[in-house]
Amino acid sequence: MRIGYAAALEQFHPTEILEYAAFAEANGFSGVMAADHFQPWVPAQGQSSFVWNVLSALGMATRGDLGPGVTAPTFRWHPAMVAQASATLEAMFPGRHWLGIGSGEALNEHIVGQYWPEAPERINRMFEAIEIITKLFTGSLAGKDVKHIGSYYKLESTRLWTMPATPPPIYVATGGPVTARRAGVHADGLITVGAPLEKIDGLFARFDAGAREAGKDPSTMPRLLQVHLSWAPTDSEALANALDQWPNGGMKFPKADIRSPFELAQMARLVRPEDFEGRLVISADPDVHRAALQKYADLGFDAIYLHNVGRNQREWIEVFGREVLPKLVA
């Protein structure tokens, strides 16, 4: 099991991200996950750089795995563009890149002015996008053009002219049982976020069933987890960081339909410390965080990417590299 660094492009300038990721690697973290956002969740976070540029630079600054966890080839991006970006990154850094795919949020996708549909259509779009990306990877490696006419996308005859020797694996971000099963059928692995253990067990079961349905061995398919947490030298600082920088973590409702960071900031005024209970570990005690992470490790994740929601990244990386990572048991 690897413990990676979840680079918050919503919070930090890209040059800071490069420094933090390299520092994390020097302190025992392995690999970097970075989400494809066009806007931050709330204005206080203050940034939102272009994930593919940052991942390319991270490939030069670090040695571990690299993944957009996640990107949405559904509205802002035609799937062919995501396929090209992903193939190029893997060609530059062979064996290090994985492609994380999600169904998107209005916060990022509404900017192109298209109709924002209900969740079932967003999920269907995502899986059709995966079909196109897979076609392009497979056809291009074989030296053949491919095309596609589907419910949501068209692709005229083309191929990817820059391809790695092996295409990057495709992992699907899922938080629900239906998507988990379909991910098992159509993807190479699964990404999810910190949640109650019984919920994750249920996702694993559905994912495994889908994989077996497609004739695959689920035990060979990676499972990735992103965990948001808040550590600081005191409990009060850790709580203040969460309330200021990650109030979205205390919002107990779906946020996929919210369009503006300023709307979320208004909702954030209603977030209270107790709203983080069961959703975000907030503590100055590294052992409290270690115990919470060990429970996830025991579920059998292949990699866990940690995001400390405060701006105290260097201090947190040093403490976790010294007191948490060495004590986790795979």
C-alpha positions as CSV (number, residue, x, y, z in Angstrom):
1,M,0.0,0.0,0.0
2,R,1.3,3.5,-0.9
3,I,0.5,6.7,0.9
4,G,0.4,9.6,-1.6
5,Y,0.0,13.3,-1.5
6,A,-3.3,14.8,-2.6
7,A,-2.2,18.2,-4.1
8,A,-4.9,20.8,-3.6
9,L,-4.8,22.9,-6.7
10,E,-7.8,24.7,-5.4
11,Q,-5.7,26.1,-2.5
12,F,-2.2,26.6,-3.6
13,H,-0.3,28.2,-6.5
14,P,1.1,25.6,-8.9
15,T,4.7,26.5,-7.9
16,E,3.8,25.9,-4.3
17,I,2.3,22.5,-5.2
18,L,5.5,21.5,-6.9
19,E,7.5,22.3,-3.8
20,Y,5.1,20.6,-1.5
21,A,4.9,17.4,-3.6
22,A,8.7,17.1,-3.8
23,F,8.9,17.7,0.0
24,A,6.2,15.1,0.6
25,E,8.2,12.6,-1.4
26,A,11.3,13.3,0.5
27,N,9.3,12.6,3.7
28,G,8.0,9.2,2.7
29,F,4.9,10.0,0.6
30,S,4.7,8.1,-2.7
31,G,2.7,9.6,-5.7
32,V,0.5,12.6,-6.3
33,M,-3.2,13.0,-7.0
34,A,-4.6,16.3,-8.2
35,A,-8.2,17.1,-9.1
36,D,-9.2,18.8,-12.4
37,H,-11.0,21.9,-11.1
38,F,-11.8,25.2,-13.0
39,Q,-12.8,26.9,-9.7
40,P,-12.1,26.4,-6.0
41,W,-14.8,25.2,-3.8
42,V,-14.9,28.5,-1.8
43,P,-13.2,31.8,-2.5
44,A,-11.0,31.5,0.6
45,Q,-9.1,28.6,-1.1
46,G,-8.0,31.0,-3.7
47,Q,-6.6,29.0,-6.6
48,S,-7.5,26.6,-9.4
49,S,-4.7,25.8,-11.8
50,F,-4.8,23.6,-14.9
51,V,-4.3,20.1,-13.8
52,W,-2.5,18.7,-16.9
53,N,0.2,21.4,-16.8
54,V,0.8,20.8,-13.1
55,L,0.9,17.0,-13.5
56,S,3.5,17.4,-16.3
57,A,5.7,19.5,-14.1
58,L,5.2,17.1,-11.2
59,G,6.5,14.4,-13.4
60,M,9.8,16.2,-13.5
61,A,9.8,17.2,-9.8
62,T,8.9,13.8,-8.4
63,R,9.4,10.1,-9.1
64,G,6.1,8.5,-8.0
65,D,2.8,7.9,-9.7
66,L,0.7,10.8,-11.2
67,G,-3.0,11.0,-11.5
68,P,-5.8,13.5,-12.2
69,G,-8.0,12.4,-9.4
70,V,-10.4,13.1,-11.1
71,T,-11.1,14.7,-14.5
72,A,-14.5,14.8,-16.1
73,P,-14.6,14.2,-19.9
74,T,-18.2,15.1,-20.0
75,F,-18.8,18.9,-20.7
76,R,-15.7,21.0,-20.6
77,W,-13.7,18.3,-22.3
78,H,-14.5,16.0,-25.2
79,P,-13.2,12.5,-24.3
80,A,-10.8,12.6,-27.2
81,M,-9.0,15.6,-25.6
82,V,-8.7,13.8,-22.3
83,A,-7.4,10.7,-24.1
84,Q,-4.7,12.8,-25.8
85,A,-3.7,14.5,-22.6
86,S,-3.5,11.2,-20.7
87,A,-1.6,9.4,-23.5
88,T,0.9,12.2,-23.7
89,L,1.6,12.2,-19.9
90,E,2.1,8.5,-19.9
91,A,4.4,8.8,-22.9
92,M,6.5,11.3,-21.0
93,F,6.5,9.3,-17.8
94,P,6.1,5.6,-18.6
95,G,4.5,3.5,-15.9
96,R,3.7,6.4,-13.6
97,H,0.4,7.8,-14.8
98,W,-3.2,6.7,-14.2
99,L,-6.3,8.3,-15.5
100,G,-9.0,9.1,-12.9
101,I,-12.4,9.7,-14.4
102,G,-15.5,11.2,-12.8
103,S,-18.9,12.5,-13.8
104,G,-18.2,16.1,-12.9
105,E,-19.7,18.9,-10.8
106,A,-21.5,22.0,-12.0
107,L,-18.9,24.1,-10.2
108,N,-16.5,23.3,-13.0
109,E,-18.6,22.0,-15.9
110,H,-21.3,24.7,-16.2
111,I,-18.8,27.3,-17.4
112,V,-19.3,26.2,-21.0
113,G,-23.0,27.1,-20.8
114,Q,-24.5,23.7,-21.5
115,Y,-27.5,22.2,-19.9
116,W,-26.6,20.6,-16.5
117,P,-28.5,17.2,-16.4
118,E,-29.5,15.0,-13.5
119,A,-27.1,12.5,-12.1
120,P,-28.1,9.4,-14.2
121,E,-27.3,11.3,-17.4
122,R,-24.0,12.5,-16.0
123,I,-23.0,9.0,-15.1
124,N,-24.1,7.6,-18.6
125,R,-22.0,10.4,-20.2
126,M,-19.0,9.4,-18.1
127,F,-19.2,5.7,-19.2
128,E,-19.6,6.6,-22.9
129,A,-16.6,8.9,-22.5
130,I,-14.6,5.9,-21.1
131,E,-15.7,3.9,-24.1
132,I,-14.3,6.5,-26.5
133,I,-11.0,6.9,-24.5
134,T,-10.6,3.1,-24.5
135,K,-11.2,2.9,-28.2
136,L,-8.6,5.6,-28.9
137,F,-6.0,3.9,-26.7
138,T,-6.6,0.5,-28.2
139,G,-6.9,1.6,-31.8
140,S,-4.0,4.0,-31.7
141,L,-1.7,1.3,-30.3
142,A,-2.8,-0.9,-33.2
143,G,-2.1,1.8,-35.7
144,K,-5.8,2.2,-36.6
145,D,-8.2,5.1,-36.8
146,V,-11.3,4.8,-34.7
147,K,-14.7,6.6,-34.7
148,H,-17.7,6.8,-32.5
149,I,-21.4,7.9,-32.7
150,G,-23.1,7.6,-29.4
151,S,-25.9,9.1,-27.3
152,Y,-23.8,12.0,-26.2
153,Y,-20.6,12.2,-28.3
154,K,-19.3,11.9,-31.8
155,L,-15.8,11.2,-32.9
156,E,-14.8,11.2,-36.6
157,S,-12.1,8.8,-37.8
158,T,-8.9,9.6,-36.0
159,R,-6.2,8.2,-33.8
160,L,-3.7,9.4,-31.1
161,W,-0.4,10.0,-32.8
162,T,1.6,10.1,-29.6
163,M,1.0,7.0,-27.6
164,P,2.9,5.2,-24.8
165,A,3.9,1.6,-25.1
166,T,1.2,0.7,-22.7
167,P,-1.9,2.9,-22.2
168,P,-2.5,4.3,-18.7
169,P,-5.1,2.4,-16.6
170,I,-8.5,4.1,-16.2
171,Y,-9.9,4.4,-12.7
172,V,-13.5,5.5,-12.1
173,A,-14.4,7.7,-9.1
174,T,-17.5,6.4,-7.5
175,G,-19.6,6.9,-4.3
176,G,-22.6,4.8,-5.2
177,P,-23.4,1.1,-5.8
178,V,-24.6,1.4,-9.4
179,T,-21.6,3.4,-10.5
180,A,-19.3,1.0,-8.6
181,R,-20.7,-2.0,-10.4
182,R,-20.4,-0.3,-13.8
183,A,-16.8,0.7,-12.9
184,G,-16.0,-2.9,-12.3
185,V,-17.2,-3.8,-15.8
186,H,-15.7,-0.9,-17.8
187,A,-12.7,0.4,-15.9
188,D,-9.3,-0.9,-14.6
189,G,-9.8,0.3,-11.0
190,L,-11.8,2.3,-8.5
191,I,-11.3,5.7,-6.7
192,T,-13.4,6.8,-3.8
193,V,-13.2,9.2,-0.9
194,G,-13.2,8.7,2.9
195,A,-16.6,7.4,4.0
196,P,-18.0,5.0,6.6
197,L,-16.3,1.6,6.4
198,E,-19.6,-0.3,5.7
199,K,-20.3,2.0,2.8
200,I,-16.8,1.3,1.3
201,D,-17.3,-2.4,1.9
202,G,-20.5,-2.2,-0.1
203,L,-18.8,-0.3,-3.0
204,F,-16.1,-3.0,-3.1
205,A,-18.7,-5.7,-3.3
206,R,-20.5,-4.1,-6.2
207,F,-17.2,-3.3,-8.0
208,D,-16.1,-6.9,-7.6
209,A,-19.4,-8.1,-9.0
210,G,-19.1,-5.9,-12.0
211,A,-15.5,-7.0,-12.6
212,R,-16.4,-10.7,-12.5
213,E,-19.4,-10.0,-14.8
214,A,-16.9,-8.7,-17.3
215,G,-14.6,-11.7,-16.9
216,K,-12.0,-9.9,-14.9
217,D,-10.3,-10.8,-11.6
218,P,-11.2,-8.0,-9.1
219,S,-8.3,-8.9,-6.8
220,T,-5.9,-7.5,-9.5
221,M,-7.7,-4.2,-9.9
222,P,-6.4,-1.2,-7.9
223,R,-8.5,0.6,-5.4
224,L,-7.5,4.2,-4.6
225,L,-8.7,6.4,-1.7
226,Q,-8.6,10.1,-1.1
227,V,-8.8,11.2,2.5
228,H,-9.4,14.8,3.6
229,L,-8.2,15.6,7.2
230,S,-7.2,18.5,9.3
231,W,-4.0,18.4,11.4
232,A,-2.4,21.3,13.2
233,P,-0.3,21.8,16.4
234,T,-3.5,22.3,18.4
235,D,-7.0,21.0,18.0
236,S,-8.4,24.6,17.9
237,E,-6.1,25.4,14.9
238,A,-7.0,22.2,13.2
239,L,-10.7,23.1,13.5
240,A,-10.2,26.7,12.4
241,N,-8.3,25.5,9.3
242,A,-11.2,23.2,8.4
243,L,-13.8,25.9,8.9
244,D,-11.9,28.4,6.8
245,Q,-10.3,26.3,4.1
246,W,-12.6,23.2,3.8
247,P,-16.1,24.1,5.0
248,N,-17.4,22.0,2.1
249,G,-16.3,19.0,4.1
250,G,-18.9,19.8,6.7
251,M,-21.8,20.1,4.2
252,K,-24.0,17.1,4.6
253,F,-25.6,17.3,1.2
254,P,-24.6,16.7,-2.5
255,K,-22.7,19.6,-4.0
256,A,-22.6,18.5,-7.6
257,D,-25.3,21.0,-8.7
258,I,-23.7,24.1,-7.1
259,R,-22.3,26.5,-9.7
260,S,-20.3,29.1,-7.8
261,P,-17.7,29.3,-5.1
262,F,-19.5,32.3,-3.8
263,E,-22.7,30.3,-3.4
264,L,-20.8,27.7,-1.4
265,A,-19.3,30.4,0.8
266,Q,-22.8,31.6,1.7
267,M,-23.7,28.0,2.6
268,A,-20.4,27.7,4.6
269,R,-21.7,30.2,7.1
270,L,-24.1,27.6,8.4
271,V,-21.3,24.9,8.9
272,R,-20.7,24.2,12.6
273,P,-17.8,22.2,14.2
274,E,-20.2,19.2,14.9
275,D,-21.0,19.0,11.1
276,F,-17.5,17.5,10.5
277,E,-18.2,14.6,12.8
278,G,-17.7,11.4,10.9
279,R,-16.7,13.3,7.7
280,L,-13.3,14.8,8.5
281,V,-10.8,13.8,11.2
282,I,-9.8,17.0,13.0
283,S,-7.1,16.6,15.6
284,A,-3.6,17.7,16.7
285,D,-2.8,14.1,17.7
286,P,-1.0,12.2,14.9
287,D,-2.1,8.9,16.5
288,V,-5.8,9.8,16.1
289,H,-5.2,10.3,12.3
290,R,-3.1,7.1,12.2
291,A,-5.8,5.1,13.7
292,A,-8.4,6.4,11.3
293,L,-6.1,5.8,8.3
294,Q,-5.3,2.2,9.5
295,K,-9.0,1.3,9.3
296,Y,-8.9,2.3,5.6
297,A,-5.7,0.4,5.1
298,D,-7.2,-2.7,6.6
299,L,-9.9,-2.6,3.9
300,G,-7.2,-3.4,1.3
301,F,-6.7,-0.1,-0.6
302,D,-3.7,-0.1,-2.9
303,A,-3.0,3.6,-2.4
304,I,-4.3,6.3,0.0
305,Y,-3.8,10.0,-0.9
306,L,-3.9,12.4,2.0
307,H,-5.1,16.0,1.8
308,N,-4.5,18.1,4.9
309,V,-7.0,20.9,4.4
310,G,-5.0,23.6,6.2
311,R,-2.4,25.8,4.6
312,N,0.3,24.4,7.0
313,Q,1.5,21.8,4.4
314,R,5.2,21.6,5.3
315,E,4.6,21.3,9.0
316,W,2.0,18.6,8.4
317,I,4.1,16.7,5.9
318,E,7.0,16.5,8.3
319,V,4.9,15.3,11.2
320,F,3.0,12.7,9.2
321,G,6.2,11.5,7.5
322,R,7.8,11.0,10.9
323,E,4.9,9.9,13.1
324,V,2.1,8.5,10.9
325,L,3.3,6.9,7.7
326,P,6.0,4.6,9.3
327,K,3.4,3.2,11.7
328,L,0.7,2.3,9.1
329,V,0.5,-1.4,8.4
330,A,-0.6,-2.5,4.9
